[in-house]
Amino acid sequence: MGLLDSEQGKRRLLTVEIPVIERYNEGRDPEFRIRVAPVGGTLVLRYRLKPGHNIYDLETRLLSSYPTVPPETRVLTLLKHCPHLLEGQTLCMWRQGSTRAASRWDPARFSSVFAVQAAWRWLACYEVWHESGEWPLPEAK
Amino acid sequence: MDFRPLTEVERRNLVTALRGNADTGLALLMDRRNTSFLGATEEVTDEEVINAIRSVPCHY
């Protein structure tokens, strides 16, 4: 089900994704708002986050298989290589095969703004790791 | 990017909040305007829910 190419996807876009993004943007400084753009068959969210003193540019891609498959988020601002960072500065956030529910993306419970919040928490960990060399949260099994 | 590090106190506060979030479900609060870290809390009002990071799934 693609958000842009099926009735079910369009319904999710209009009733879940767009309202929650609009709510996220309320009262937000313009440069920190989420901007949404269609790119090919995918929807791309572009935004900025500032968990500490540094500002990071990011993009989250909602692929045609979203929301069954979790969104992909990458940081556009250059980072130092660190744990939980994949090729192309994509953030490693979910393990769909995990037996631990909190490690899995659940399309029934989460929207694209959860991916933005997860990216914020990832960047907060990165800010700690950058100075201490230690990722502040233990890895779940 | 010229990386500007957290101070020792800021880092300690952030680590405590992150671990509270992972261990006991404490909500991390983002500033509504620019997403900077505001602190952690047990109670989140409906007004703040979009800026409160609580039950976000993650494998670490």
N, CA and C atoms of all chains as a GROMACS GRO file, in nm:
protein
  603
    1MET      N    1   0.085  -0.120   0.000
    1MET     CA    2   0.000   0.000   0.000
    1MET      C    3   0.088   0.124   0.000
    2GLY      N    4   0.098   0.196  -0.110
    2GLY     CA    5   0.171   0.322  -0.110
    2GLY      C    6   0.079   0.434  -0.064
    3LEU      N    7   0.138   0.533   0.002
    3LEU     CA    8   0.054   0.644   0.050
    3LEU      C    9  -0.004   0.724  -0.065
    4LEU      N   10   0.067   0.720  -0.178
    4LEU     CA   11   0.026   0.806  -0.290
    4LEU      C   12  -0.048   0.731  -0.400
    5ASP      N   13  -0.040   0.598  -0.397
    5ASP     CA   14  -0.095   0.526  -0.513
    5ASP      C   15  -0.204   0.424  -0.480
    6SER      N   16  -0.261   0.432  -0.362
    6SER     CA   17  -0.374   0.343  -0.331
    6SER      C   18  -0.476   0.421  -0.248
    7GLU      N   19  -0.600   0.376  -0.254
    7GLU     CA   20  -0.705   0.445  -0.178
    7GLU      C   21  -0.678   0.436  -0.028
    8GLN      N   22  -0.635   0.316   0.015
    8GLN     CA   23  -0.604   0.294   0.156
    8GLN      C   24  -0.489   0.385   0.201
    9GLY      N   25  -0.390   0.396   0.113
    9GLY     CA   26  -0.274   0.481   0.144
    9GLY      C   27  -0.313   0.627   0.153
   10LYS      N   28  -0.394   0.672   0.060
   10LYS     CA   29  -0.437   0.813   0.061
   10LYS      C   30  -0.520   0.843   0.185
   11ARG      N   31  -0.603   0.744   0.224
   11ARG     CA   32  -0.684   0.764   0.344
   11ARG      C   33  -0.593   0.778   0.467
   12ARG      N   34  -0.490   0.693   0.475
   12ARG     CA   35  -0.397   0.704   0.588
   12ARG      C   36  -0.326   0.840   0.585
   13LEU      N   37  -0.287   0.882   0.468
   13LEU     CA   38  -0.217   1.010   0.454
   13LEU      C   39  -0.304   1.124   0.505
   14LEU      N   40  -0.430   1.124   0.466
   14LEU     CA   41  -0.519   1.235   0.500
   14LEU      C   42  -0.570   1.229   0.643
   15THR      N   43  -0.585   1.109   0.698
   15THR     CA   44  -0.645   1.099   0.831
   15THR      C   45  -0.542   1.081   0.943
   16VAL      N   46  -0.422   1.035   0.908
   16VAL     CA   47  -0.321   1.011   1.012
   16VAL      C   48  -0.198   1.100   0.993
   17GLU      N   49  -0.131   1.084   0.880
   17GLU     CA   50   0.001   1.146   0.863
   17GLU      C   51  -0.005   1.299   0.856
   18ILE      N   52  -0.089   1.352   0.768
   18ILE     CA   53  -0.094   1.498   0.752
   18ILE      C   54  -0.141   1.568   0.880
   19PRO      N   55  -0.250   1.520   0.946
   19PRO     CA   56  -0.290   1.588   1.070
   19PRO      C   57  -0.181   1.588   1.178
   20VAL      N   58  -0.108   1.478   1.192
   20VAL     CA   59  -0.008   1.474   1.298
   20VAL      C   60   0.113   1.562   1.262
   21ILE      N   61   0.143   1.573   1.134
   21ILE     CA   62   0.252   1.663   1.093
   21ILE      C   63   0.209   1.809   1.114
   22GLU      N   64   0.084   1.839   1.082
   22GLU     CA   65   0.035   1.976   1.106
   22GLU      C   66   0.040   2.010   1.254
   23ARG      N   67   0.006   1.912   1.337
   23ARG     CA   68   0.011   1.936   1.482
   23ARG      C   69   0.155   1.956   1.528
   24TYR      N   70   0.247   1.878   1.473
   24TYR     CA   71   0.389   1.893   1.507
   24TYR      C   72   0.437   2.033   1.470
   25ASN      N   73   0.391   2.084   1.358
   25ASN     CA   74   0.439   2.214   1.309
   25ASN      C   75   0.379   2.334   1.383
   26GLU      N   76   0.269   2.313   1.456
   26GLU     CA   77   0.203   2.423   1.527
   26GLU      C   78   0.298   2.488   1.628
   27GLY      N   79   0.317   2.617   1.617
   27GLY     CA   80   0.400   2.690   1.714
   27GLY      C   81   0.549   2.668   1.696
   28ARG      N   82   0.586   2.593   1.594
   28ARG     CA   83   0.728   2.562   1.571
   28ARG      C   84   0.790   2.675   1.490
   29ASP      N   85   0.914   2.713   1.520
   29ASP     CA   86   0.984   2.810   1.438
   29ASP      C   87   0.988   2.758   1.294
   30PRO      N   88   0.970   2.846   1.195
   30PRO     CA   89   0.961   2.799   1.055
   30PRO      C   90   1.075   2.706   1.014
   31GLU      N   91   1.197   2.737   1.055
   31GLU     CA   92   1.311   2.653   1.010
   31GLU      C   93   1.310   2.513   1.073
   32PHE      N   94   1.228   2.493   1.177
   32PHE     CA   95   1.222   2.362   1.243
   32PHE      C   96   1.095   2.285   1.208
   33ARG      N   97   1.015   2.337   1.117
   33ARG     CA   98   0.894   2.265   1.077
   33ARG      C   99   0.926   2.152   0.981
   34ILE      N  100   0.838   2.054   0.979
   34ILE     CA  101   0.851   1.944   0.882
   34ILE      C  102   0.794   1.992   0.750
   35ARG      N  103   0.871   1.969   0.643
   35ARG     CA  104   0.821   1.998   0.508
   35ARG      C  105   0.807   1.864   0.435
   36VAL      N  106   0.697   1.849   0.367
   36VAL     CA  107   0.669   1.721   0.301
   36VAL      C  108   0.673   1.740   0.150
   37ALA      N  109   0.742   1.649   0.082
   37ALA     CA  110   0.749   1.657  -0.064
   37ALA      C  111   0.742   1.518  -0.124
   38PRO      N  112   0.665   1.501  -0.232
   38PRO     CA  113   0.667   1.372  -0.302
   38PRO      C  114   0.792   1.364  -0.389
   39VAL      N  115   0.863   1.253  -0.380
   39VAL     CA  116   0.981   1.230  -0.464
   39VAL      C  117   0.965   1.093  -0.527
   40GLY      N  118   0.938   1.091  -0.657
   40GLY     CA  119   0.907   0.963  -0.721
   40GLY      C  120   0.782   0.904  -0.656
   41GLY      N  121   0.790   0.779  -0.616
   41GLY     CA  122   0.675   0.715  -0.552
   41GLY      C  123   0.677   0.726  -0.401
   42THR      N  124   0.772   0.802  -0.348
   42THR     CA  125   0.784   0.811  -0.202
   42THR      C  126   0.751   0.952  -0.154
   43LEU      N  127   0.722   0.957  -0.025
   43LEU     CA  128   0.697   1.086   0.038
   43LEU      C  129   0.817   1.115   0.128
   44VAL      N  130   0.873   1.234   0.119
   44VAL     CA  131   0.993   1.267   0.196
   44VAL      C  132   0.961   1.381   0.293
   45LEU      N  133   0.994   1.358   0.420
   45LEU     CA  134   0.980   1.462   0.522
   45LEU      C  135   1.119   1.522   0.544
   46ARG      N  136   1.130   1.654   0.531
   46ARG     CA  137   1.258   1.719   0.558
   46ARG      C  138   1.240   1.811   0.678
   47TYR      N  139   1.336   1.808   0.769
   47TYR     CA  140   1.320   1.884   0.894
   47TYR      C  141   1.454   1.901   0.961
   48ARG      N  142   1.454   1.983   1.066
   48ARG     CA  143   1.573   2.009   1.146
   48ARG      C  144   1.547   1.970   1.290
   49LEU      N  145   1.650   1.921   1.357
   49LEU     CA  146   1.640   1.891   1.499
   49LEU      C  147   1.760   1.949   1.572
   50LYS      N  148   1.738   1.985   1.697
   50LYS     CA  149   1.845   2.047   1.777
   50LYS      C  150   1.838   1.996   1.921
   51PRO      N  151   1.877   1.870   1.944
   51PRO     CA  152   1.865   1.816   2.080
   51PRO      C  153   1.960   1.882   2.180
   52GLY      N  154   2.075   1.929   2.130
   52GLY     CA  155   2.171   1.997   2.219
   52GLY      C  156   2.199   2.135   2.164
   53HIS      N  157   2.327   2.163   2.137
   53HIS     CA  158   2.361   2.295   2.083
   53HIS      C  159   2.376   2.294   1.932
   54ASN      N  160   2.370   2.176   1.872
   54ASN     CA  161   2.396   2.164   1.728
   54ASN      C  162   2.267   2.136   1.651
   55ILE      N  163   2.262   2.192   1.531
   55ILE     CA  164   2.143   2.174   1.447
   55ILE      C  165   2.174   2.071   1.338
   56TYR      N  166   2.082   1.975   1.322
   56TYR     CA  167   2.099   1.869   1.224
   56TYR      C  168   1.986   1.875   1.122
   57ASP      N  169   2.022   1.863   0.995
   57ASP     CA  170   1.922   1.849   0.889
   57ASP      C  171   1.899   1.700   0.863
   58LEU      N  172   1.772   1.664   0.850
   58LEU     CA  173   1.738   1.522   0.830
   58LEU      C  174   1.632   1.507   0.723
   59GLU      N  175   1.622   1.384   0.674
   59GLU     CA  176   1.506   1.351   0.591
   59GLU      C  177   1.458   1.211   0.626
   60THR      N  178   1.327   1.196   0.628
   60THR     CA  179   1.264   1.067   0.654
   60THR      C  180   1.183   1.029   0.532
   61ARG      N  181   1.211   0.912   0.479
   61ARG     CA  182   1.143   0.866   0.358
   61ARG      C  183   1.035   0.765   0.392
   62LEU      N  184   0.916   0.792   0.344
   62LEU     CA  185   0.806   0.696   0.359
   62LEU      C  186   0.796   0.622   0.226
   63LEU      N  187   0.855   0.504   0.223
   63LEU     CA  188   0.865   0.428   0.099
   63LEU      C  189   0.727   0.377   0.057
   64SER      N  190   0.719   0.320  -0.062
   64SER     CA  191   0.588   0.275  -0.111
   64SER      C  192   0.532   0.163  -0.024
   65SER      N  193   0.619   0.095   0.049
   65SER     CA  194   0.573  -0.013   0.139
   65SER      C  195   0.537   0.040   0.279
   66TYR      N  196   0.554   0.170   0.302
   66TYR     CA  197   0.515   0.230   0.430
   66TYR      C  198   0.362   0.231   0.439
   67PRO      N  199   0.298   0.206   0.554
   67PRO     CA  200   0.358   0.193   0.688
   67PRO      C  201   0.390   0.050   0.730
   68THR      N  202   0.371  -0.048   0.639
   68THR     CA  203   0.406  -0.185   0.679
   68THR      C  204   0.556  -0.192   0.711
   69VAL      N  205   0.634  -0.130   0.624
   69VAL     CA  206   0.780  -0.122   0.646
   69VAL      C  207   0.809   0.014   0.711
   70PRO      N  208   0.896   0.016   0.812
   70PRO     CA  209   0.920   0.144   0.882
   70PRO      C  210   0.983   0.250   0.792
   71PRO      N  211   0.966   0.376   0.828
   71PRO     CA  212   1.030   0.482   0.750
   71PRO      C  213   1.181   0.474   0.762
   72GLU      N  214   1.248   0.530   0.664
   72GLU     CA  215   1.395   0.536   0.668
   72GLU      C  216   1.436   0.679   0.695
   73THR      N  217   1.522   0.697   0.794
   73THR     CA  218   1.565   0.832   0.828
   73THR      C  219   1.716   0.842   0.813
   74ARG      N  220   1.759   0.948   0.746
   74ARG     CA  221   1.903   0.972   0.740
   74ARG      C  222   1.933   1.117   0.775
   75VAL      N  223   2.052   1.136   0.827
   75VAL     CA  224   2.097   1.269   0.866
   75VAL      C  225   2.176   1.327   0.749
   76LEU      N  226   2.140   1.446   0.706
   76LEU     CA  227   2.209   1.510   0.594
   76LEU      C  228   2.335   1.583   0.642
   77THR      N  229   2.333   1.630   0.764
   77THR     CA  230   2.450   1.695   0.824
   77THR      C  231   2.558   1.589   0.848
   78LEU      N  232   2.682   1.622   0.815
   78LEU     CA  233   2.790   1.524   0.828
   78LEU      C  234   2.814   1.487   0.975
   79LEU      N  235   2.814   1.356   1.003
   79LEU     CA  236   2.836   1.305   1.139
   79LEU      C  237   2.970   1.231   1.145
   80LYS      N  238   3.021   1.214   1.268
   80LYS     CA  239   3.133   1.122   1.288
   80LYS      C  240   3.075   0.980   1.286
   81HIS      N  241   3.155   0.884   1.240
   81HIS     CA  242   3.102   0.747   1.240
   81HIS      C  243   3.082   0.701   1.384
   82CYS      N  244   2.969   0.641   1.410
   82CYS     CA  245   2.933   0.607   1.548
   82CYS      C  246   2.845   0.482   1.547
   83PRO      N  247   2.813   0.427   1.666
   83PRO     CA  248   2.722   0.312   1.670
   83PRO      C  249   2.585   0.346   1.611
   84HIS      N  250   2.516   0.247   1.562
   84HIS     CA  251   2.378   0.261   1.513
   84HIS      C  252   2.366   0.357   1.394
   85LEU      N  253   2.476   0.370   1.319
   85LEU     CA  254   2.473   0.453   1.198
   85LEU      C  255   2.508   0.364   1.079
   86LEU      N  256   2.417   0.361   0.981
   86LEU     CA  257   2.436   0.274   0.866
   86LEU      C  258   2.488   0.354   0.747
   87GLU      N  259   2.506   0.285   0.637
   87GLU     CA  260   2.556   0.349   0.515
   87GLU      C  261   2.465   0.466   0.475
   88GLY      N  262   2.526   0.571   0.425
   88GLY     CA  263   2.448   0.687   0.381
   88GLY      C  264   2.392   0.768   0.499
   89GLN      N  265   2.454   0.748   0.615
   89GLN     CA  266   2.410   0.817   0.738
   89GLN      C  267   2.263   0.789   0.771
   90THR      N  268   2.221   0.667   0.736
   90THR     CA  269   2.087   0.622   0.774
   90THR      C  270   2.092   0.574   0.919
   91LEU      N  271   1.991   0.612   0.996
   91LEU     CA  272   1.988   0.576   1.137
   91LEU      C  273   1.933   0.435   1.154
   92CYS      N  274   2.002   0.357   1.236
   92CYS     CA  275   1.956   0.221   1.265
   92CYS      C  276   1.866   0.230   1.389
   93MET      N  277   1.738   0.211   1.370
   93MET     CA  278   1.648   0.234   1.483
   93MET      C  279   1.559   0.116   1.519
   94TRP      N  280   1.518   0.036   1.421
   94TRP     CA  281   1.423  -0.072   1.452
   94TRP      C  282   1.474  -0.205   1.403
   95ARG      N  283   1.438  -0.310   1.478
   95ARG     CA  284   1.470  -0.447   1.434
   95ARG      C  285   1.339  -0.521   1.421
   96GLN      N  286   1.296  -0.537   1.297
   96GLN     CA  287   1.163  -0.595   1.275
   96GLN      C  288   1.155  -0.741   1.318
   97GLY      N  289   1.270  -0.810   1.323
   97GLY     CA  290   1.268  -0.950   1.364
   97GLY      C  291   1.279  -0.968   1.514
   98SER      N  292   1.293  -0.859   1.588
   98SER     CA  293   1.315  -0.869   1.733
   98SER      C  294   1.193  -0.927   1.805
   99THR      N  295   1.220  -1.002   1.912
   99THR     CA  296   1.110  -1.055   1.992
   99THR      C  297   1.062  -0.950   2.092
  100ARG      N  298   1.135  -0.841   2.101
  100ARG     CA  299   1.100  -0.735   2.196
  100ARG      C  300   1.014  -0.631   2.122
  101ALA      N  301   0.889  -0.615   2.168
  101ALA     CA  302   0.796  -0.528   2.096
  101ALA      C  303   0.850  -0.386   2.080
  102ALA      N  304   0.921  -0.337   2.182
  102ALA     CA  305   0.970  -0.200   2.179
  102ALA      C  306   1.080  -0.179   2.075
  103SER      N  307   1.132  -0.289   2.019
  103SER     CA  308   1.236  -0.277   1.917
  103SER      C  309   1.178  -0.279   1.776
  104ARG      N  310   1.047  -0.298   1.767
  104ARG     CA  311   0.986  -0.314   1.635
  104ARG      C  312   0.897  -0.195   1.601
  105TRP      N  313   0.892  -0.166   1.473
  105TRP     CA  314   0.799  -0.066   1.421
  105TRP      C  315   0.662  -0.130   1.409
  106ASP      N  316   0.559  -0.065   1.464
  106ASP     CA  317   0.424  -0.118   1.457
  106ASP      C  318   0.337  -0.019   1.379
  107PRO      N  319   0.299  -0.054   1.255
  107PRO     CA  320   0.224   0.042   1.172
  107PRO      C  321   0.088   0.080   1.230
  108ALA      N  322   0.036  -0.004   1.318
  108ALA     CA  323  -0.095   0.028   1.377
  108ALA      C  324  -0.083   0.135   1.486
  109ARG      N  325   0.035   0.150   1.542
  109ARG     CA  326   0.052   0.241   1.656
  109ARG      C  327   0.132   0.366   1.624
  110PHE      N  328   0.215   0.360   1.519
  110PHE     CA  329   0.309   0.471   1.498
  110PHE      C  330   0.285   0.543   1.366
  111SER      N  331   0.317   0.672   1.367
  111SER     CA  332   0.307   0.752   1.245
  111SER      C  333   0.446   0.807   1.213
  112SER      N  334   0.453   0.883   1.104
  112SER     CA  335   0.583   0.935   1.063
  112SER      C  336   0.645   1.027   1.168
  113VAL      N  337   0.561   1.094   1.250
  113VAL     CA  338   0.617   1.184   1.353
  113VAL      C  339   0.689   1.103   1.462
  114PHE      N  340   0.650   0.976   1.481
  114PHE     CA  341   0.725   0.893   1.574
  114PHE      C  342   0.867   0.873   1.522
  115ALA      N  343   0.882   0.865   1.390
  115ALA     CA  344   1.016   0.851   1.333
  115ALA      C  345   1.098   0.976   1.360
  116VAL      N  346   1.033   1.092   1.356
  116VAL     CA  347   1.103   1.219   1.386
  116VAL      C  348   1.146   1.219   1.532
  117GLN      N  349   1.057   1.174   1.620
  117GLN     CA  350   1.090   1.170   1.763
  117GLN      C  351   1.202   1.068   1.789
  118ALA      N  352   1.197   0.955   1.719
  118ALA     CA  353   1.303   0.855   1.736
  118ALA      C  354   1.437   0.912   1.688
  119ALA      N  355   1.434   0.990   1.580
  119ALA     CA  356   1.556   1.053   1.530
  119ALA      C  357   1.609   1.154   1.632
  120TRP      N  358   1.519   1.227   1.696
  120TRP     CA  359   1.562   1.322   1.801
  120TRP      C  360   1.636   1.248   1.911
  121ARG      N  361   1.577   1.136   1.956
  121ARG     CA  362   1.641   1.060   2.065
  121ARG      C  363   1.775   1.003   2.019
  122TRP      N  364   1.780   0.957   1.895
  122TRP     CA  365   1.907   0.906   1.840
  122TRP      C  366   2.013   1.016   1.843
  123LEU      N  367   1.975   1.136   1.800
  123LEU     CA  368   2.071   1.247   1.797
  123LEU      C  369   2.113   1.290   1.938
  124ALA      N  370   2.022   1.281   2.034
  124ALA     CA  371   2.058   1.311   2.173
  124ALA      C  372   2.164   1.211   2.220
  125CYS      N  373   2.148   1.084   2.183
  125CYS     CA  374   2.249   0.984   2.217
  125CYS      C  375   2.382   1.016   2.147
  126TYR      N  376   2.372   1.059   2.023
  126TYR     CA  377   2.493   1.093   1.946
  126TYR      C  378   2.569   1.208   2.013
  127GLU      N  379   2.496   1.307   2.062
  127GLU     CA  380   2.562   1.421   2.128
  127GLU      C  381   2.640   1.375   2.251
  128VAL      N  382   2.582   1.280   2.324
  128VAL     CA  383   2.650   1.224   2.442
  128VAL      C  384   2.771   1.143   2.397
  129TRP      N  385   2.749   1.056   2.297
  129TRP     CA  386   2.857   0.970   2.247
  129TRP      C  387   2.974   1.052   2.194
  130HIS      N  388   2.946   1.162   2.128
  130HIS     CA  389   3.049   1.244   2.065
  130HIS      C  390   3.155   1.286   2.165
  131GLU      N  391   3.114   1.315   2.288
  131GLU     CA  392   3.208   1.362   2.389
  131GLU      C  393   3.260   1.250   2.478
  132SER      N  394   3.173   1.152   2.506
  132SER     CA  395   3.211   1.051   2.605
  132SER      C  396   3.262   0.922   2.540
  133GLY      N  397   3.230   0.900   2.412
  133GLY     CA  398   3.268   0.775   2.346
  133GLY      C  399   3.178   0.659   2.386
  134GLU      N  400   3.072   0.688   2.463
  134GLU     CA  401   2.983   0.581   2.510
  134GLU      C  402   2.840   0.611   2.467
  135TRP      N  403   2.778   0.513   2.400
  135TRP     CA  404   2.635   0.528   2.364
  135TRP      C  405   2.555   0.515   2.494
  136PRO      N  406   2.472   0.614   2.526
  136PRO     CA  407   2.415   0.616   2.661
  136PRO      C  408   2.306   0.514   2.689
  137LEU      N  409   2.254   0.450   2.584
  137LEU     CA  410   2.148   0.351   2.607
  137LEU      C  411   2.197   0.213   2.567
  138PRO      N  412   2.166   0.111   2.648
  138PRO     CA  413   2.209  -0.023   2.614
  138PRO      C  414   2.131  -0.077   2.495
  139GLU      N  415   2.192  -0.167   2.424
  139GLU     CA  416   2.127  -0.229   2.308
  139GLU      C  417   2.027  -0.334   2.355
  140ALA      N  418   1.909  -0.333   2.299
  140ALA     CA  419   1.809  -0.433   2.334
  140ALA      C  420   1.837  -0.562   2.256
  141LYS      N  421   1.801  -0.674   2.313
  141LYS     CA  422   1.822  -0.803   2.244
  141LYS      C  423   1.705  -0.831   2.151
  142MET      N  424   3.040   2.086   0.997
  142MET     CA  425   2.974   2.149   1.112
  142MET      C  426   3.074   2.163   1.226
  143ASP      N  427   3.083   2.281   1.285
  143ASP     CA  428   3.163   2.298   1.406
  143ASP      C  429   3.080   2.246   1.522
  144PHE      N  430   3.120   2.132   1.573
  144PHE     CA  431   3.042   2.068   1.678
  144PHE      C  432   3.059   2.141   1.809
  145ARG      N  433   2.948   2.182   1.869
  145ARG     CA  434   2.953   2.247   2.000
  145ARG      C  435   2.906   2.147   2.107
  146PRO      N  436   2.999   2.101   2.191
  146PRO     CA  437   2.962   1.995   2.286
  146PRO      C  438   2.873   2.043   2.400
  147LEU      N  439   2.806   1.948   2.462
  147LEU     CA  440   2.729   1.977   2.582
  147LEU      C  441   2.826   2.002   2.696
  148THR      N  442   2.785   2.082   2.792
  148THR     CA  443   2.865   2.096   2.913
  148THR      C  444   2.850   1.967   2.995
  149GLU      N  445   2.934   1.953   3.094
  149GLU     CA  446   2.929   1.834   3.180
  149GLU      C  447   2.790   1.818   3.244
  150VAL      N  448   2.737   1.930   3.294
  150VAL     CA  449   2.605   1.926   3.360
  150VAL      C  450   2.496   1.892   3.259
  151GLU      N  451   2.503   1.955   3.142
  151GLU     CA  452   2.402   1.927   3.038
  151GLU      C  453   2.406   1.780   2.998
  152ARG      N  454   2.527   1.728   2.983
  152ARG     CA  455   2.540   1.588   2.941
  152ARG      C  456   2.484   1.494   3.048
  153ARG      N  457   2.514   1.526   3.173
  153ARG     CA  458   2.464   1.442   3.282
  153ARG      C  459   2.311   1.442   3.285
  154ASN      N  460   2.253   1.560   3.269
  154ASN     CA  461   2.106   1.571   3.270
  154ASN      C  462   2.044   1.494   3.153
  155LEU      N  463   2.107   1.505   3.038
  155LEU     CA  464   2.054   1.437   2.919
  155LEU      C  465   2.064   1.285   2.935
  156VAL      N  466   2.176   1.237   2.985
  156VAL     CA  467   2.194   1.092   3.004
  156VAL      C  468   2.092   1.040   3.105
  157THR      N  469   2.072   1.112   3.213
  157THR     CA  470   1.973   1.071   3.314
  157THR      C  471   1.834   1.063   3.251
  158ALA      N  472   1.801   1.162   3.169
  158ALA     CA  473   1.669   1.165   3.105
  158ALA      C  474   1.655   1.050   3.004
  159LEU      N  475   1.758   1.026   2.925
  159LEU     CA  476   1.753   0.918   2.825
  159LEU      C  477   1.736   0.783   2.893
  160ARG      N  478   1.809   0.762   3.003
  160ARG     CA  479   1.798   0.633   3.073
  160ARG      C  480   1.663   0.621   3.142
  161GLY      N  481   1.611   0.731   3.193
  161GLY     CA  482   1.477   0.730   3.253
  161GLY      C  483   1.372   0.698   3.149
  162ASN      N  484   1.393   0.748   3.030
  162ASN     CA  485   1.302   0.720   2.918
  162ASN      C  486   1.304   0.571   2.883
  163ALA      N  487   1.424   0.514   2.878
  163ALA     CA  488   1.437   0.373   2.841
  163ALA      C  489   1.392   0.279   2.953
  164ASP      N  490   1.424   0.315   3.076
  164ASP     CA  491   1.400   0.222   3.188
  164ASP      C  492   1.260   0.234   3.247
  165THR      N  493   1.211   0.357   3.261
  165THR     CA  494   1.084   0.375   3.334
  165THR      C  495   0.978   0.449   3.254
  166GLY      N  496   1.006   0.476   3.126
  166GLY     CA  497   0.905   0.540   3.042
  166GLY      C  498   0.888   0.688   3.065
  167LEU      N  499   0.987   0.751   3.130
  167LEU     CA  500   0.985   0.896   3.148
  167LEU      C  501   0.979   0.963   3.010
  168ALA      N  502   0.901   1.070   2.998
  168ALA     CA  503   0.891   1.139   2.869
  168ALA      C  504   1.001   1.245   2.856
  169LEU      N  505   1.066   1.248   2.740
  169LEU     CA  506   1.164   1.352   2.710
  169LEU      C  507   1.089   1.468   2.646
  170LEU      N  508   1.113   1.588   2.694
  170LEU     CA  509   1.040   1.703   2.640
  170LEU      C  510   1.126   1.786   2.545
  171MET      N  511   1.069   1.813   2.426
  171MET     CA  512   1.134   1.898   2.328
  171MET      C  513   1.073   2.037   2.336
  172ASP      N  514   1.156   2.139   2.317
  172ASP     CA  515   1.104   2.275   2.308
  172ASP      C  516   1.014   2.286   2.185
  173ARG      N  517   0.897   2.344   2.203
  173ARG     CA  518   0.800   2.354   2.094
  173ARG      C  519   0.854   2.434   1.975
  174ARG      N  520   0.939   2.534   2.003
  174ARG     CA  521   0.984   2.620   1.894
  174ARG      C  522   1.099   2.559   1.814
  175ASN      N  523   1.203   2.510   1.884
  175ASN     CA  524   1.323   2.469   1.810
  175ASN      C  525   1.373   2.328   1.842
  176THR      N  526   1.292   2.249   1.908
  176THR     CA  527   1.318   2.107   1.938
  176THR      C  528   1.433   2.084   2.037
  177SER      N  529   1.482   2.189   2.104
  177SER     CA  530   1.591   2.164   2.199
  177SER      C  531   1.538   2.092   2.323
  178PHE      N  532   1.629   2.029   2.395
  178PHE     CA  533   1.592   1.946   2.511
  178PHE      C  534   1.550   2.035   2.628
  179LEU      N  535   1.430   2.005   2.683
  179LEU     CA  536   1.379   2.084   2.795
  179LEU      C  537   1.386   2.011   2.927
  180GLY      N  538   1.391   1.879   2.923
  180GLY     CA  539   1.392   1.803   3.048
  180GLY      C  540   1.312   1.677   3.032
  181ALA      N  541   1.282   1.613   3.144
  181ALA     CA  542   1.205   1.489   3.142
  181ALA      C  543   1.094   1.497   3.245
  182THR      N  544   0.985   1.428   3.218
  182THR     CA  545   0.871   1.435   3.309
  182THR      C  546   0.793   1.304   3.308
  183GLU      N  547   0.720   1.281   3.417
  183GLU     CA  548   0.635   1.161   3.422
  183GLU      C  549   0.498   1.190   3.362
  184GLU      N  550   0.450   1.314   3.383
  184GLU     CA  551   0.317   1.351   3.336
  184GLU      C  552   0.327   1.438   3.212
  185VAL      N  553   0.246   1.407   3.112
  185VAL     CA  554   0.243   1.486   2.990
  185VAL      C  555   0.100   1.531   2.963
  186THR      N  556   0.081   1.661   2.946
  186THR     CA  557  -0.054   1.709   2.916
  186THR      C  558  -0.085   1.685   2.768
  187ASP      N  559  -0.213   1.687   2.733
  187ASP     CA  560  -0.252   1.669   2.593
  187ASP      C  561  -0.185   1.773   2.504
  188GLU      N  562  -0.171   1.892   2.558
  188GLU     CA  563  -0.110   2.003   2.485
  188GLU      C  564   0.034   1.973   2.444
  189GLU      N  565   0.103   1.901   2.533
  189GLU     CA  566   0.246   1.877   2.512
  189GLU      C  567   0.277   1.745   2.444
  190VAL      N  568   0.175   1.666   2.416
  190VAL     CA  569   0.201   1.527   2.378
  190VAL      C  570   0.285   1.514   2.251
  191ILE      N  571   0.270   1.608   2.160
  191ILE     CA  572   0.345   1.600   2.034
  191ILE      C  573   0.492   1.632   2.055
  192ASN      N  574   0.523   1.701   2.166
  192ASN     CA  575   0.662   1.736   2.196
  192ASN      C  576   0.722   1.646   2.303
  193ALA      N  577   0.650   1.542   2.340
  193ALA     CA  578   0.697   1.452   2.444
  193ALA      C  579   0.734   1.317   2.383
  194ILE      N  580   0.856   1.278   2.402
  194ILE     CA  581   0.903   1.152   2.345
  194ILE      C  582   0.892   1.047   2.454
  195ARG      N  583   0.798   0.957   2.437
  195ARG     CA  584   0.778   0.857   2.543
  195ARG      C  585   0.786   0.716   2.484
  196SER      N  586   0.679   0.674   2.420
  196SER     CA  587   0.672   0.534   2.379
  196SER      C  588   0.722   0.512   2.237
  197VAL      N  589   0.831   0.580   2.203
  197VAL     CA  590   0.887   0.564   2.070
  197VAL      C  591   0.967   0.434   2.066
  198PRO      N  592   0.938   0.346   1.970
  198PRO     CA  593   1.012   0.220   1.967
  198PRO      C  594   1.155   0.240   1.921
  199CYS      N  595   1.242   0.156   1.968
  199CYS     CA  596   1.382   0.164   1.928
  199CYS      C  597   1.453   0.038   1.975
  200HIS      N  598   1.556  -0.006   1.903
  200HIS     CA  599   1.619  -0.132   1.945
  200HIS      C  600   1.734  -0.110   2.043
  201TYR      N  601   1.777   0.016   2.066
  201TYR     CA  602   1.885   0.035   2.163
  201TYR      C  603   1.830   0.103   2.286
   0.00000   0.00000   0.00000
